[in-house]
Every structure is written in structure tokens, then in C-alpha cells.
Amino acid sequence: MPTSENRFLLEIDGIGTIRATEVTMPDKEHTPVELYVGNRPNPILVRGNFKVNELTFKHATGLGQVTREISQWVDNYTSGLDVTKRGARFIVLDEAGVTPIDTYELRNGVPTRFKPETHGAANTSASMFTFGFRAEDMVRL
């Protein structure tokens, strides 16, 4: 039976892969420059600036030491000990959680958040967290 759990993967260079059940996709937002020429009443639009907003992984889990490594990267980055930017690949899997159906390359990213999620005594699932990542550029592969 198909499941939508853990349909999303984030492979972070030098760290490993995390899975999540919910993702807020980043958008690539472009602000064109408006060029007014002569008496023309409307502008000519030309390439301006763009930014890629934050990717948020919710209910994420990592195998082995990946969760610890991500937490350490966030700590080291925010304290200035390691300000290395990392690349990542965001992969959407099919409903069965097996076959990749969409992939995005995120370039020169930095961590923006790490939040352990609530733990309950009756909960038998793996420890989960929310992770934020913001890249300088994003390309759909």
C-alpha cells in the first residue's frame, strides 16, 4: 500500500541524507529592473536581482550520526567556527517512497534552523527535528 511518509530526501554535501514527511519548498524570487526609455509610458523589464527562500524540512530524521552532524553544523555555522557553504539535492519520491520523481540542486547553502521536535513517552518512532536550509541558487534537474 502506498505511503506518503518520508517521501522527501535532502542530501547535504559532506553530511549525509535526511528524510522528512513534510517540506516547505523554497521559491526563486526575481525582481526585474524597470527601464523607462524616452516617452514610453511603460517600462522595459530587464534582468534584476533574485533570491532563493528557505527550504524547511519538518518531521525529519537522519540515519546514524546525520542528525548529530546537522545539529553540529548549525552550531558551528552560527558561532562562526565553520562558515562553509554546502550544496544539497532535494529529492521528491513517488507515493511509495521509492522512485525519485523530481530533483532540485541547491547551491551554496547555509543552515537556518535546527529544532528538535517534541518527544513523548508513548512515541516509538525515531527522534525527529525541523531543519531549515537556504541556498544562493536553485536549479531543477
Secondary structure, 3 states (H helix, E strand, C coil): CCCCCCCEEEEECCCEEEEECEEECCCEEEEEEEECCCCCCCCEEEEEEEEECCEEEEEEEECCCHHHHHHHHHHHHHHCCCCCCEEEEEEEECCCCCCEEEEEEEEEEEEEEEEECCCCCCCCCCCCEEEEEEEEEEEEC
